């Protein structure tokens, strides 16, 4: 005798109960993971901060303030910090990083180190060789950028470079990083407030979306416990930013595993 009640697929039955928005988010996640696995692009990231440390000025009432570096008059001196990170799952060797000054001014000096190591990061020998026999015009051009060479740059390591730069006017200095390492792309990360190493805006936005998805699922399956949903919603609202930061870091960890 044939059973008149057809057997139901437990997987399809489970998926049919999920919220369409949650399915959309799940599909987007799977698509992003597949694209990242297919392309497997490695990346370096960098951030930059500027801090004025000395400024020349002249006033008819207050007098004149001059600034010198090794006896040479300069105008407005800033300390620029560049953080360069290997945000991939692979160790790299001979990574060449160029830091260029944009605008009216030049670089006085540049030093760098890798976190957890003692020795400084040297300049690229090819860059140093350019100074040999160079005339004043060539030296002026060379002083607008520096090239460092990192012999060994392990996964998840960070390198910090400190530059003394001179700006001829009152504008904030602009320093650009460039790196043409095979198989890698260089991505700029804006500096700002962070939560557990994740930018504030990204953490808050992700937390709001994640909290909304959780509450939608709970409201669908816990219709008889609405009071608990209110309490849980209040709690998730308090920790949504931290929850978003954790989700972003987990997403990045999965991306690193996939390449």
N, C-alpha and C positions, 0 to 999 in steps of 0.2 A: 504494500500500500504506500502511495506517495504522500509525503507530508505536505499538506496544503500551505504551511507557513514556510516561506523561503528562508534559507539561512542568511543571516546578515553578516557582512564583513565587519569585524570589530574595528579595523583601522578606519574604514570609511565612516562608520558610525561615530567614531571619536572625532574625526575631522569635521563632520557635519554639525557638531555641537559647538565648534569653536567660533569665536567672533570673526566676521569677515575682515575687520581691521587687523586682528592678530594674524590671520592667514596672510594678509598683505605684507605685514612686517616680516613674517617668517619667510615668505617668498623673496622679499628684497634681501634678507640676510643671506639666504642660500645663493642668490644670484651674485652678490658681492663676494662671497667666499669662493665661488667657482671662478669668477673673473680674476680674483687675486691669485688663485692656484694656477690658472692658465697662463697668466702673464708673468707671475713670480718676479716682479720688479723690486729690487732692493733700493733702500733710500738712506741718505744722510739727511740730518736735519740741523738747522742752525737758528740761533737767536742772537740778538744784539742789544746792548744797553750803552747809553752815553751819560757821562757825568762831567760837568765843567769843573776844572780845578784851578784855573788861573785865567784872568781876563785883563787885558790892557785897556786903559781908559784915559781920557783927557778931558778936563773940565776947567773953565776959566776961573772958577772960584775955588774948587777943591784941589786943583793941581793935576798932575799927570802921574799915572801909574804905568810902569813898564814891566814887561815880563821877558825873561831871558832863559834860554836853554843852552847850557855849556858856553855862556858868554855871548850867544847870538840872540838878538832881539826877536821875539815872536809875538803874535797877537793873542789869540784866544786858544788856550790849551784845554783839551778834553781828554778824559780817559774813557776809552771804548773797550767794552768787554764783549767778546764773541764766544758763544758756547756752541761747539760743533760735536754732534753725536752720531755714532754708528747705530742707527735704529733698524738693524737687520738681524738675521740669525746666522751670520757668517763673519768670520774674522778676515780682515783685509791687510794687505801689505803695500807699502809705497804709495800712500794716499797723498796726493798733492793738492793743497788748499791755497787759493789765492784770495787775499783780502784787499779790496780796492777802495781808495778814498775818492769820493765824488764831490766835485765842486772846487771852490777856491781854497786851497790849502795843501797840506801834505802830511805824511806820517813821519813822526820823529823816531819812534822805535816800536818794536813788537816782540813780545815774548809769549810762549805757550807751554802748556804742560798737560799731560793726560792724568786724569784722576786716578789715584792709586799708584802712581809711579813717581820717581824722584827726578829723573833727568828732564831737561827742557826739550821742547820740540825744535829741531834745528831748521834753518832756512834751506830751501832747495838749492843744492850746489849749482844748478844751471842758472838760478836767479842771482846768486852771489857772483858768478863768473861774469855777469853782464856789467858789473861795476869796474872790472879791470879795463883800464885804458879809456873809460867813458869820459866824454867832455861834460861841461856844465849843463848843457841842454838835455843830454841823455840822463844825467843824474837827477835832474828835476823831474823827469818822467818816471824814473825808477822809484823816486821817493813818494809817488802817489799810490803805490801798491807794494805788498810784500807777498812772498810765496814760501809757505812752510811745507815740509815733507815729513809725513808721519810714517815711520818705518813699519810699525806694527800697530794696527787699530782693531782691537778685538770687538766682538759683538757686545752691544750695550754699553760700550765705553764712551766717555765724554772727554773732550779736549777743550780747555779754556784758553783763549788768547786775550792778552791785555795789550792794547795799543795806546800810545800817546800820539794824539793827532792835533794839528794846528789848523784852526779855521781863521781865514783872513777877515771874515765879517762876523756879525753877531748871530748868524744862523746856526742851528744845531747840525753837527757833522753827520754825514751819510757814509756808511761803510757797507760795501756789498761783498758777499762771499760767493765764490764760484769754485766748482770742482767737477772735472770731467773724468771721473773714475769709471772704468769699463763696467757696465751692468748696473750702474747706480744712477739715481736721480737725486738732486739736491732740493730740499724743500725748506722754505722759510716758515718758522713758527713765530707769530707775533708774541712779544713779551707782554705780560699782564698778570692779573691775579689768577692763581692756580689752586685747585683742590686736588690733593694727592697727585700732583704732577700733571693734572689735566686742566686746560684753560677753563676759567669760570663759566663763560658763556656756553661752551660745549657741554660741560658737566650739568649745568642747570637745564639746558634744552633737552638733553638726553634723559635726565631724571624725570622731567615733566612727561615726556612721551612714554617712558617706561612705567611710571606711576599710573598714568591714564589707562594703559593696556592692562595692568594688573587689576585695577579696580573694575574695568569692564568685564574681565573674565570672572572675578569674584561675584559681581552683581548678577551674573548670568546663572551661576551654579549655587549661590548661597542666598536664594530669595527669602528663606525663612530665618536668616540671621542678619538682618539689615543693621542691627545695632553694632555688631562686630565689624561690619563693613565701614561704618562711620568712624569707629575707633582706629581701624587699620588705615583708613584714608588720612586721618589726622596724623598718624605716626609716619606714614610714607611721605606726607607733605613736609614734615620736619627734616627727613633724611633724604629727600629727593635728589639734592645736589650730590651728596656723597654716593648715593645709589647710581646716579648717572656717571660719576667719575669711575666707579668700580666697573660699570658696564663698558665704558670706553676702554679702560685698561684691559679688560677681558677680551674685548674685540681685537685690540692690538696684539695681545698674546696669541690668539688664534691665528691672526694674520702672519705673525712671525713664524709660527709652526708650519704654515703652508708656504712660507717663503717670502 
